[in-house]
């Protein structure tokens, strides 16, 4: 196979040099840091992370260092600068030059890590260094003794990994295989998806330990040696061949979609590549799963964006409907379309990348703030500034690609006839803090019916249900129900049964780039201090939104594989309390000071009002609900000297159910049912809770008991015959007083 594979020898020499730093990894990391801040190549590895920011890491393993130094950069010239700078700082032979990128595994920043350099990973780091050393020895001298040691050290890495439970963005096996390959490309086989397709035909067994990995690389070496008619003559050539050919024979039978990548003048390609996603905008319409068909989408688009153009509405709805149809293994072609030439009459499509959808829409769909509707995609091929394909015009944000156009794209792009490096242009990415909301504890309070729960639901309507956990406190609710507890198990003897707090905490810890929300309804209906218990300390947040103080909780630490328990910055807690219920459980000062407070006004601001509640009448009457409510609230405040906590007893706008309201002159079916429902809700509350000891202040003298009142109103009784309020008189009432 033709190509420049001079990088192979360079990789081997760099690996040899890195091995010299086996017991001096702090010195090695300092060299890497110095390369990073070099002005010439600063932009190239600025986003390289080994867990936390590179500057904060003071140790590493040989493979991770190798990957950082020898990463396939955005182009070969930049790769050469990184490598040559390392050569200079370590006194290596400078006569070596970097050739083409053929066969180098594409290692993006999130794929470089095998360790984070943290103390709890010290055993894993040491195991990787030992494997790094024996991997070089075995590749250079494949004796039986070295083979056995390689297998032993390979397996030790997995044992150490299990102990520290280190989580990486891709399967650890794939990352380790890529690291071995870059260390000795002529011996070790990468397990990227492309190469794996070829390997499966040679070694059709699961690779799950050192022995099976060695058997596989030996089988591949033997296969290449014994088959002279192959297009590749070495493992690097095989990897390059796999990269430049179709992923599998069924790719042409997959559903292909052409998808745009412009979004509010931000180049979204880099965000797609970094996060392994594809996204479309229009996020304001909310969760796409809520819309059963195109007609529902069109109605919502017209409502939210106030679009008068029916054609535009239809096109957007069609594109979003295509997005909903995406399934695992569908092919995404990232493109833009334009015209060129003197008269700009020649149509063409520019292809930037090709990827494969990783999950069906039903399983993988999420809304990410600032990015839009997303679905996970593994980007297989990237083409920098793009490849122009003349006489191929694919327009629109998403459309299905026809079979004949699939063939054109497949031949020109995937077959590698235009092997173009990725662009070196600087991309202005959306900042992470625009995607992640900072952690906080918010207590939403207000009078009964002020819309506390509704306001939280409205804020989080675009958040996937898997990212929310809702719980209701009550007098019998306990710490162990909220957090979790060990319970008997037939098979294991005992197992931890997680509560809602631990369930959402676990998700937040495992997915630090997404927000998660714990919603606690009626918090003061339970003994909140007792329910939170030792978690109270976690509610103090630092500037990032993370718990300022960690706690020790052995059961949770074991279950979550954490050394200490804390609330991460991506977990937000909302709680509601009903002011009128403060006599159930009071929130003490120590607990209360750890919350931000958000009041829901008795009379909501105009933009928060539901007009039906403002304009509708009480079913079966000609009395407007809002007029009635305001006069009741005035009556309550006028008797504040007698009524305990009078201002908290007022009726919020949403106190009554919607079905108890109707438009004026609306014909009502089963009127008595709704009148009785209203009476049971409103008159009962006033009789038993608000004016319990002062009923004569609001109820007319001839109303002797609550039962008579309900029966009277159910049978078409007038409100003014029941309550001592003037519904005919119009008053200018100050909202702030109500």
Secondary structure, DSSP 8 states (H G I E B T S, - for coil): --S--THHHHHHHHHHHHHTTTT-HHHHHHHHHHHHT-TTTHHHHTT--SSS-GGG-----HHHHHHHHT---SSHHHHHHHHHHHHHHHT--TT------TT-----GGGS-S----GGGHHHHHHHHHHHHHHHHHHHS--HHHHHHHHHHHHHHHHHHHHHT---SS-HHHHHHHHHHHHSTTT-----HHHHHHHHHH--S---SHHHHHHHHHHHHHHHHH-TTSS-SSHHHHHHHHHHS-S-TTGGGS-EEEEE-EETTEE-HHHHHHHTEEEES-GGG--GGG--SHHHHHHHHHHHH----HHHHHHHHHHHHHHHH--TT-EEEEEEEEEESTTS-EEEEEEEEEEEE-S-HHHH-EEETTTEEEEEEEEEEEEEEEEEEET----SSEEE--HHHHHHHIIIIITTSS-------------HHHHS----EEEEEESTTS-HHHHHHHHTTTS-GGGEEEEE--TT--HHHHHEEEEEETTTEEEEEE-HHHHHHHHHHH-TTS-EEEEEESGGGS-HHHHHGGGGGGG-B-TTSSBSS-B--HHHHHHHT-SSB---TTEEEEEEEEGGGTTTS---HHHHTTSEEEEE-SS--GGG--HHHHH-EETTSS-BHHHHHHHHHHHHHHTTTTSTTGGGGS--TTSS-GGGEE-TT---SSHHHHHHHHHHHHHHHIIIIISTT-GGGTB-TT--SHHHHHHHHHTT--HHHHBS--SS------GGG-
